[in-house]
Amino acid sequence: MPLPKRRHSKTRGRKRRTHYTLGAPSRSVCPQCREPKLPHRVCPHCGYYKGREIITVEGA
């Protein structure tokens, strides 16, 4: 397996890693309450998933 003949500088490695950022999570709209939620998860506002109530959420 080939190995580098010379060590790469810190700057060169950091330049390569500038795009390693974490993006914002995508959001979808809950069909029950129209609040934004993460896709494929139970809505934290109303407790519904795929048209069924999964958890009971006490209203404030």
Phi, psi and omega in degrees: 000131184288144178240151179292140181284325179236154179285139176281143181288163178299321181296318181295319178292320180291327176296323179291328185269009183293339183261013181275034183274156179266128181278165178288144180291145179285152181238147173234169182258134178289128180289341180278305188249358178062025176266151177289141179211167176284141181293148179063032178221158178293139180291126180287345183273318183244343177084012182262150173213124181054041175081002179241146178279119182262314178235151176267128180249124180281128180285148181270000000 
